[in-house]
Amino acid sequence: MKAPAKSSGSSSPAVSTPAPSPAADPGRKPGEREGLELFSLLAEHEHEQVSAYYDPSTGYRGLIAIHSTVLGPALGGTRFWSYPSDAAALVDCLRLARGMTYKAAVAGLNLGGGKSVIIGDNRTTRREALFRAHGRHVESLKGRYITAEDVGTSTSDMEYIKAETNHVTGLVGTSGDPSPVTAYGVYRGIKACARYRYGSDSLAGKSVALQGCGSVGYHLAKLLYAEGAVITCSDIDPQRVKRVVEECGAKAVASDAIYDVRASIFAPCALGAVINDDTVQRLQVDIVAGAANNQLAEDRHGDLLERRGITYAPDYVINGGGLINVNAELHGWAPERARSKAGEIYDTLLRVFEIAREEGCPSHQAADRLAEQRIAAIAKVRRNFV
């Protein structure tokens, strides 16, 4: 899976890197800037490329990371977020890109993994010029990367990108909002976890602590409620919580209190790194299974879940429905076929748990092995038929 790591040049010399204090490195010469360890970050997980682009006329600051194109063009959404630093944006972009490679591999899709981030306030109303600049950035990669919507972006934003490049999905009138398919895949994944843990995949009467009531969380709550699950929910947006409470009979708790809820299942459906040194000890659940990306702050937190006897559904396996929905658009699938494919997450998770049991490893490692086996097999085929 290795590829030469490279960084594309910026379109402007104004791209910033974190400026350290002079005392950050006592061995550094006066006036010499501390380097961002870009190539070390790329090499850590064998990323192929990262591209940085700055457009002063729109204020656009964007990064695109391509992790792997072994299985096909790298596909991953555009995240629009106000990061604390350029370095934080880069690390998030790289982690998300790697996750997309593994997500496509375990889902059996012929896609690689990539991701892009726009650094800034996603509440801005000045979107057309900004996203058209992003479209030019995507176009510069000549089809190696295909984008879609993600946190902080919408189908309308994808239409602006479309004005500058054809390498975009999730457009109005096509596959559109991936949230319902993502939620259905997560729902099927939760049922697989229940079967593995309890011997039955019925969720009737099971208690679910739902973190995040946005698009995916809301659709997931509806599916869980329809099967008779009892939901406790939280979100930073009180209106989202109100909707789930009113439509699904859920109980609301404060955002931080969701980790302390005693329940059968914890379903994180917001941002990542929610399983960390603090929260992993607070959880009072049998299963962690949700839609959020990069749920483990570090891989070792998956080990800690295993030691606590908590069944963990690796995030990029259970939340693959959105990618499946986008793939359906690329290949002209009917909506029913995309939903059916997302339903296969049930069997994939059971296979992950089987590997974990056979090899005596945590589920997050078992998922990696399943993905890496497919990537290595296809890479070998390509080498043999050059």
C-alpha positions in Angstrom: 0.0 0.0 0.0 3.0 2.2 0.1 3.3 5.1 -2.2 5.8 8.0 -2.4 4.6 10.7 -0.1 4.5 14.1 -1.7 3.0 17.6 -1.0 1.7 19.7 -3.8 2.7 23.3 -3.8 0.4 26.0 -2.6 -1.2 28.4 -5.1 0.0 31.2 -2.8 3.0 31.9 -0.6 0.5 33.0 2.1 -0.3 29.5 3.3 0.4 29.6 7.0 2.1 27.1 9.4 2.0 27.3 13.1 4.4 29.9 14.4 6.1 28.6 17.6 7.5 30.7 20.3 11.3 31.3 20.1 11.7 29.0 23.2 10.0 26.1 21.5 13.3 24.7 20.3 16.4 26.1 22.0 18.6 24.7 19.3 17.0 26.6 16.6 18.7 29.5 15.0 17.3 33.0 15.7 14.6 33.9 13.2 14.4 30.3 12.0 10.8 29.0 11.9 9.9 25.6 13.4 8.9 23.3 10.6 5.6 21.5 10.6 6.6 17.8 10.3 4.6 17.4 7.1 6.4 14.5 5.6 6.6 12.6 8.8 2.8 12.9 9.1 2.4 11.7 5.5 4.7 8.8 6.1 3.1 7.7 9.3 0.1 6.2 7.6 1.6 6.1 4.1 -0.4 9.0 2.6 0.2 9.6 -1.0 -0.3 13.4 -1.2 -1.5 16.5 0.6 -2.4 19.7 -1.3 -2.7 23.2 0.3 -4.4 26.1 -1.5 -5.0 29.7 -0.4 -7.1 32.2 -2.3 -6.8 35.7 -0.8 -9.7 37.1 -2.8 -12.2 34.8 -1.1 -10.3 34.0 2.1 -10.3 30.4 1.1 -7.8 28.2 3.0 -8.1 24.5 2.1 -6.3 21.2 2.5 -6.9 18.0 0.5 -5.3 14.8 1.7 -5.1 11.7 -0.5 -4.3 8.6 1.5 -4.6 5.9 -1.1 -5.7 5.4 -4.7 -4.9 1.6 -4.8 -8.6 0.6 -5.1 -9.7 3.6 -7.1 -9.9 7.4 -7.0 -9.8 8.9 -3.5 -13.2 9.9 -2.3 -14.1 11.8 0.8 -16.2 14.8 1.9 -15.3 18.4 2.4 -15.3 19.4 6.1 -15.7 23.2 6.9 -14.5 23.9 10.4 -12.9 26.6 12.5 -9.7 24.7 13.6 -7.5 26.1 16.4 -4.5 25.9 14.1 -3.4 25.0 10.7 -1.6 22.0 12.2 -4.8 20.7 13.8 -6.6 21.0 10.5 -3.9 19.0 8.7 -3.9 16.2 11.3 -7.7 16.0 11.1 -7.6 15.9 7.3 -5.0 13.2 7.3 -6.8 11.0 9.8 -10.1 11.4 8.0 -8.5 10.5 4.6 -7.0 7.3 6.0 -10.4 6.4 7.5 -12.0 6.8 4.1 -9.5 4.3 2.6 -10.4 1.7 5.1 -14.1 2.5 5.0 -14.2 1.9 1.2 -12.1 -1.2 1.5 -14.2 -3.0 4.1 -17.4 -1.9 2.2 -16.1 -3.7 -0.9 -16.1 -0.4 -3.0 -13.6 0.4 -5.7 -12.6 3.7 -4.2 -9.6 5.1 -2.4 -9.5 7.4 0.6 -9.2 11.2 0.7 -10.6 14.1 2.6 -10.6 17.9 2.4 -11.0 20.6 4.9 -11.8 24.3 4.6 -10.5 26.3 7.5 -13.0 28.9 8.7 -16.4 29.7 10.1 -19.0 27.4 8.4 -21.8 29.8 9.4 -20.7 32.3 6.7 -23.2 33.3 4.1 -20.5 34.2 1.5 -20.4 30.7 0.2 -20.4 30.8 -3.6 -16.9 32.3 -4.2 -15.5 30.2 -1.3 -16.7 26.9 -2.6 -15.9 27.7 -6.2 -12.3 28.3 -5.0 -12.5 24.9 -3.4 -13.8 23.5 -6.7 -10.7 24.8 -8.5 -8.6 23.1 -5.8 -10.3 19.8 -6.4 -10.0 20.2 -10.2 -6.3 20.7 -9.9 -5.9 17.1 -8.8 -7.3 15.8 -12.1 -9.6 13.2 -10.8 -7.3 11.7 -8.1 -9.8 13.1 -5.5 -13.6 13.3 -5.6 -15.4 15.3 -2.9 -18.8 15.3 -1.3 -20.5 17.0 1.6 -19.4 16.6 5.2 -19.6 18.5 8.5 -20.3 22.1 7.8 -21.2 21.7 4.2 -24.3 21.0 2.2 -25.7 19.8 -1.1 -26.0 23.5 -2.1 -22.3 24.0 -1.5 -21.6 21.0 -3.7 -23.4 22.8 -6.5 -21.0 25.7 -6.3 -18.1 23.2 -6.4 -19.7 21.6 -9.5 -19.4 24.9 -11.3 -15.6 24.4 -11.3 -15.1 20.6 -11.4 -16.9 17.3 -12.3 -15.1 15.5 -9.4 -17.9 16.1 -6.9 -20.9 14.0 -5.7 -23.9 14.5 -3.4 -25.5 16.9 -5.8 -29.1 18.1 -5.7 -31.3 15.7 -7.6 -28.8 12.8 -7.5 -27.9 10.9 -4.4 -28.4 14.0 -2.4 -28.3 13.9 1.4 -26.4 10.7 2.5 -27.7 10.9 6.1 -30.7 8.5 5.8 -28.5 5.8 4.2 -25.7 6.4 6.7 -28.2 6.1 9.6 -29.6 2.9 8.1 -26.2 1.4 7.9 -25.5 2.4 11.5 -28.8 0.9 12.6 -28.0 -2.4 10.9 -24.5 -2.3 12.5 -26.0 -1.8 16.0 -28.3 -4.8 15.4 -25.2 -6.8 14.5 -23.5 -5.7 17.7 -26.6 -6.8 19.6 -26.5 -10.2 18.0 -22.9 -10.6 18.8 -23.3 -9.4 22.4 -26.7 -10.7 23.4 -27.3 -13.6 20.9 -30.3 -11.7 19.4 -30.3 -8.6 17.1 -33.6 -7.3 18.5 -33.3 -3.8 19.9 -36.8 -3.8 21.5 -36.4 -2.6 25.1 -32.7 -1.8 24.7 -31.5 1.5 26.0 -29.4 3.8 23.7 -27.4 6.8 24.7 -27.4 8.9 21.5 -24.8 11.6 21.3 -25.6 14.0 18.5 -29.0 14.6 17.1 -28.0 16.1 13.7 -29.0 14.7 10.4 -27.6 11.1 10.9 -28.5 11.1 14.6 -32.0 12.1 13.9 -32.6 9.4 11.3 -31.0 6.8 13.5 -33.2 7.8 16.4 -36.3 7.3 14.2 -35.1 3.8 13.3 -34.3 2.9 16.9 -37.6 4.2 18.2 -39.5 2.3 15.5 -38.0 -0.9 16.9 -38.8 -0.1 20.5 -35.5 1.1 21.8 -35.4 3.6 24.7 -33.4 6.7 23.8 -31.5 9.2 25.9 -30.0 12.0 23.8 -27.8 15.0 23.8 -26.6 17.7 21.4 -25.1 21.2 21.6 -28.1 22.4 19.6 -31.2 22.4 21.9 -33.6 22.4 18.8 -32.1 19.2 17.6 -32.6 17.6 21.0 -36.2 18.9 21.1 -37.0 17.2 17.8 -35.8 13.8 18.9 -37.5 14.2 22.3 -40.8 15.0 20.7 -40.7 12.5 17.8 -39.0 9.6 19.5 -40.0 9.9 23.2 -36.4 10.4 24.1 -35.0 11.8 27.4 -32.6 14.7 27.1 -29.4 15.2 29.1 -26.6 17.8 29.1 -23.9 17.2 26.5 -21.2 16.1 28.9 -23.7 13.9 30.9 -24.3 11.5 28.0 -21.1 9.6 28.9 -22.5 8.8 32.3 -25.8 7.4 31.2 -26.3 3.8 32.1 -27.5 2.1 28.8 -27.1 -0.9 26.6 -25.5 1.1 23.8 -23.6 4.3 23.4 -24.1 5.7 19.9 -21.7 8.6 19.2 -23.0 10.5 16.2 -21.2 13.9 16.5 -17.6 14.8 16.1 -14.6 12.4 16.7 -12.2 11.6 19.6 -15.1 11.1 22.0 -13.6 7.9 23.4 -10.6 9.2 25.3 -8.8 9.0 28.6 -11.7 10.7 30.5 -14.7 9.2 28.8 -13.6 5.6 28.4 -13.8 5.1 32.2 -17.1 6.9 32.5 -19.1 4.7 30.0 -21.6 2.4 31.6 -22.6 0.5 28.4 -22.2 -2.9 26.8 -21.7 -1.6 23.2 -20.2 1.5 21.5 -21.7 1.8 18.0 -22.3 5.1 16.2 -21.9 7.2 13.2 -19.1 9.6 14.2 -15.7 9.4 12.4 -12.5 8.8 14.4 -14.3 8.0 17.6 -11.1 6.7 19.3 -8.9 9.6 20.3 -6.0 7.1 20.0 -5.9 3.5 19.0 -5.1 2.5 22.6 -8.6 3.7 23.6 -9.9 0.8 21.5 -7.7 -1.5 23.6 -9.1 0.1 26.8 -12.7 -0.6 25.6 -11.7 -4.2 25.0 -10.2 -4.6 28.4 -13.4 -3.1 29.9 -15.5 -5.7 28.1 -17.2 -3.2 25.9 -18.1 -4.3 22.3 -16.8 -1.7 19.9 -18.1 -1.3 16.3 -15.1 0.3 14.4 -16.4 3.6 13.2 -15.4 3.4 9.6 -17.1 0.0 9.3 -20.4 0.9 10.8 -20.7 4.4 9.3 -19.9 3.4 5.7 -23.5 4.0 4.5 -22.7 7.6 3.4 -19.8 6.5 1.3 -22.0 3.7 -0.2 -24.6 6.3 -1.0 -22.1 8.5 -2.9 -20.7 5.4 -4.7 -24.3 4.7 -5.8 -24.4 8.1 -7.4 -21.1 7.6 -9.2 -22.3 4.3 -10.7 -25.9 5.1 -11.3 -27.4 2.7 -8.7 -31.0 2.9 -7.7 -31.7 4.2 -4.1 -32.9 0.7 -3.2 -29.5 -0.8 -4.2 -27.6 1.7 -2.1 -29.8 1.0 1.0 -29.4 -2.8 0.4 -25.6 -2.4 0.2 -25.6 -0.3 3.4 -27.5 -3.2 5.0 -24.5 -5.4 4.4 -22.7 -3.6 7.2 -24.4 -6.1 9.4 -22.5 -9.0 8.0 -19.3 -7.1 7.7 -19.3 -6.3 11.4 -20.0 -9.9 12.3 -16.9 -10.8 10.2 -14.9 -8.2 12.1 -15.9 -9.7 15.4 -15.1 -13.2 14.1 -11.6 -12.1 13.1 -11.1 -10.4 16.5 -12.1 -13.6 18.3 -10.0 -15.8 16.1 -6.9 -13.7 16.3 -7.4 -12.5 19.9 -7.2 -8.8 19.1 -9.5 -5.8 19.7 -12.2 -5.1 17.0 -10.5 -1.9 15.7 -7.4 -4.0 14.8 -9.5 -6.7 13.3 -11.3 -4.1 11.0 -7.9 -2.8 9.9 -6.7 -6.3 9.0 -9.9 -6.9 7.0 -9.4 -3.7 5.1 -5.6 -4.2 4.6 -6.2 -7.7 3.2 -8.4 -6.4 0.4 -6.1 -3.5 -0.4 -3.0 -5.7 -0.5 -4.8 -8.3 -2.7 -5.9 -5.7 -5.3 -2.5 -4.0 -5.2 -0.9 -7.4 -6.0 -3.4 -8.0 -8.9 -2.4 -4.6 -10.4 1.3 -5.4 -10.1 0.9 -8.7 -11.8 -1.0 -7.3 -14.8 0.9 -4.1 -15.5 
